[in-house]
Amino acid sequence: MPALECAVHWARPADGPEMRALLDERERDRYEKFLRAEDKARFVTGRFLARSVLADRTGLAPDRIRFTTDCPLCAGTHGKPRLPGHDLDFSLSHSGDRVVLVLVEGAEVGVDVERESDRDIVRLAEMVLTEPEREALFAMPDRRRGFHTYWSRKEALLKATGHGLAAPMTAIHVSPPDAPAEVLAWHGEAAAAEVRLADLTPGPGYAASAAVLTSRPLKITETPLA
């Protein structure tokens, strides 16, 4: 079975006028609602990165690219951005000074990047991890890294299906953080029968994963962070 190409692009947040100029009316409204400069920068960088990569892939001019954000599960407009008329799916995520886009053709994709933080890992583990996952986590010397690896894997999976954090992470059982990323069990309505999971390389202090709804193996190509 041929591998599915999975292109990963990294960027650092910025907020230049040439980036804002590409936002459509709805995106500008969302941009203006962010109160913190860093949130504005992460948002506009994600949309600029998506337009730049998709323009190169499709031949469309960046200023002609318009996204839909229809939710596949309800009538809302809070879904992930999509490019109508093309068999390309992409997913965006950002945290700290990392912005990432993952692009595939012919399958649904989700990505998540998490900056490691001093969260209450013990409390959150009860809400996010299965019992075997908690046992593996608490046996690790670096619980913070382990927890954020678990989190990024599970959020990437739920972004790929379109459920996001509306579905319980405890319904998903993935491999331990030090093992290759793999879905071991998944229960509930959000579960996907065919899925591939891969850890990415965001750099020290971060965890990141991509999930693709496919049975084909993945060929990951990462554009390094500049």
GIVENHU-V833979 format. One record per pair of residues at least 24 apart in sequence whose ideal C-beta (glycine too) atoms are under 6 Angstrom apart, sorted by the first residue. I is the first residue (numbers start at 0). J is the second residue. D is the distance in Angstrom with one decimal. If there is no record, write none. Layout:
((I;J;D) (I;J;D))
This chain:
((0;215;5.4) (2;216;4.7) (2;218;3.9) (3;213;5.5) (3;215;4.4) (3;217;5.6) (4;218;5.4) (5;103;5.3) (5;217;4.8) (5;219;5.0) (6;102;4.6) (6;220;5.4) (7;101;5.2) (7;199;5.9) (7;221;4.2) (8;52;5.5) (8;100;4.7) (8;222;4.7) (9;99;5.5) (9;224;4.1) (10;44;5.6) (10;48;5.0) (10;98;4.6) (11;96;5.4) (12;40;3.8) (12;41;4.7) (12;44;4.8) (12;96;6.0) (12;98;5.8) (13;40;6.0) (13;44;5.7) (14;39;5.7) (14;40;4.2) (14;43;5.5) (18;43;5.0) (18;47;4.2) (19;43;5.8) (21;50;5.5) (21;61;5.7) (21;62;5.8) (23;65;5.8) (41;93;4.1) (41;98;6.0) (44;98;4.7) (45;91;4.4) (45;93;5.8) (45;98;5.3) (48;100;5.0) (49;100;5.6) (52;100;6.0) (53;82;5.8) (71;161;4.4) (72;161;5.8) (90;158;5.6) (97;201;5.3) (97;205;5.7) (101;209;4.8) (103;211;5.7) (106;211;5.1) (106;212;5.6) (106;213;4.3) (107;159;5.2) (107;212;4.3) (108;159;5.7) (108;211;5.0) (109;155;4.5) (109;158;3.0) (109;159;3.2) (109;210;4.8) (110;155;5.5) (110;209;4.8) (111;151;4.5) (111;154;3.9) (111;155;4.4) (111;208;6.0) (112;201;5.4) (112;205;6.0) (112;207;4.0) (113;147;4.6) (113;150;5.6) (113;151;4.9) (113;206;5.0) (114;205;5.5) (115;143;5.2) (115;147;5.0) (115;204;5.2) (120;146;4.8) (127;168;4.6) (129;169;6.0) (129;172;4.7) (135;175;4.3) (145;176;4.2) (147;206;4.0) (148;176;3.9) (148;206;4.6) (151;206;4.5) (151;207;5.5) (151;208;4.3) (152;180;5.6) (152;196;5.9) (152;208;4.4) (155;208;4.4) (155;209;5.7) (155;210;4.1) (156;210;4.4) (159;210;4.3) (159;212;5.4) (160;189;5.3) (160;191;5.7) (162;189;4.3))
